[in-house]
């Protein structure tokens, strides 16, 4: 029982870390896209 509880906590910690990484990637993507769109406006 105890080992199962510990492994579940470990999985929860891993899941939040992956979620944070996904959020960061999403933010970087949004920033890059907005910069790209602004550059296109300048060129056009």
Order of alpha helices (4+ residues) and beta strands (2+ residues): alpha
